[in-house]
Amino acid sequence: MRKVPRPIVTVHGEDVNVEIPRILTVRASFLSEGLFDERTGGDPEEEDLYEIEVADLTDELLEPIGFSRLFPSAPQSWVDEEEDGEAALRLPAEEYARALAWDLANAPLCNWPEICEAARGWDSWTVGEIIERLPPEWTPVELLPEED
């Protein structure tokens, strides 16, 4: 497996951008809140709709891959404790984007459409398993949004 550069993660409100320099960008753009997928029987009761866009930074992919995805609603009050004790917001879309970026970066470009199609159906367990197996040196560099 090739060495994948450390990702740069930016979160603006409920939008998430994960860039792996010189390889790809995964963007999760918030579209709507309070929806639910009828196939899940309303569990979770409320979900947020995101548009996921995967862009190849090597210009080999003719156009970005895009698809819609529902995530459990994540109010801005959801906070996890970081190892250093500082609080940081962790949206379900951020973990998903990191997991998708990792899988894509470690696959040939010709497999990206199939990976994205499979990722549309990933549950929280699948995302969690991918996040757990990320190498320690692949800890994202989180950038704070610029203040006005």
N, C-alpha and C positions, 0 to 999 in steps of 0.2 A: 504494500500500500504506500502510495506516495505521501510525502509530507505536505499537509494542507496548512497554508498560512492561518494565523490567528484571525478570527472574524472581528469585524467592527460592527457593534450593535448600537443602533440609535432608536429611541422611542420618543415619539412626539404625540402626546395625548394617548390615543389608543392605536396609533399607526406604528408599525414596527418595520425596521429596515436592517437586514443582516447582509453585510458585504464581506466576501472573501476576496481580498485584493488579487487582481489579475485573473480571477476565475469566474465569479458569479455574484449576483445580488438576488436576494429573496426579499420581496416587499409584501407585507400584509397590511392592506389598507382597510380601515374600518368603514363599513357602509351603513349598517343599521343595527339597532338593538331591540331586544324584547321579542325575538322570533323563536320558533322552535320547529324542529324537524319532526313531522308527524310520524315518520317511521320509527322514531325513538320512543313514541308514546309520551312525549313531553318530559323526558328525563335526559338532561336537566330541563327544568321547567322553562327557563329562559336562556336563549342563546343569542350571540352577536354574529352578524353576517360580515365576513371579510372577503375582499378580493385578494387572491394570492397571485403575485407575478414573479416569474423567474426569468432573469435576464443573464445572458452569457456575456461576460466581459471580454472574451477573446474574439468576438464577432464571427464565430463559426455558426452559431444558431441564427437562422434567417430572421426570426421574430421571437419576442418573449413568449413564454408559456404562461397562460393565465387560466385561473379557475376560481370558483366561489367555494367558500368553506365556512361552516358554522362552528363556533367555539362557545363553551359555557360562558355566560355573562360574567364579566370580571369588573366589579366596581373599582373605582380608583383607590378605595380604601384597602384593597388586598395588598398586604405587605409581607415579604419574607425577610428573615434576618440573614444577612451576609456573614461569612466567616469572620470578618473584621468587626462585626457588631453594627455596621451601618445598615440602615433599612433601604431596600430597593424594591421598586415595583416589579412584579413578575406577572405579566399577562400571559394567559394560555397561548395566545398568538405568538408571543416572543419565543417560548420554548419550542413550539411547532416550527417556526421559521428557522431556528438554530438547527433542529433535528433534520429538517428538509435540506438545508444548506450543506450539512455534513454528508448526508447520503449522496447528494448530487455531486459534491466536490470529489468524492471517491469513486465515481462511476464514469464510464465513457459518455461523452456528450450524446451519442446516439441512443443511449438508454434513458436520458432525462425525461422524455414524454411518458414512458412507462412508469418511471419512479413517481412522477407527479400524479399520474392517474391512481396509482396505489396509495399515495399519500392523502388523497382526497378522503379515504376511508379510515385513516389511522385513528385509533382511539387513544385516550390519555396514557394507557399502559404502554403502547407501542412507542409513543413519543418519549415517555419516561425512560424506557429501556435504551433508546438511542442516546439520550442525554447522559445517562449513567455511564455509557461506554466511551464517551468522548475522552481523549487524552488530556491530562492536566495542562499541557502546554497549549491546548486549544481553548483556554478560558477566554471568553470574549473581552474585547476592549470596549467598554461602555463609554460613550460620549454623551455629555450633558448637552441639552439643547441650548442654543445661544439665547442669552437674555436680551430683551428689548431695551 
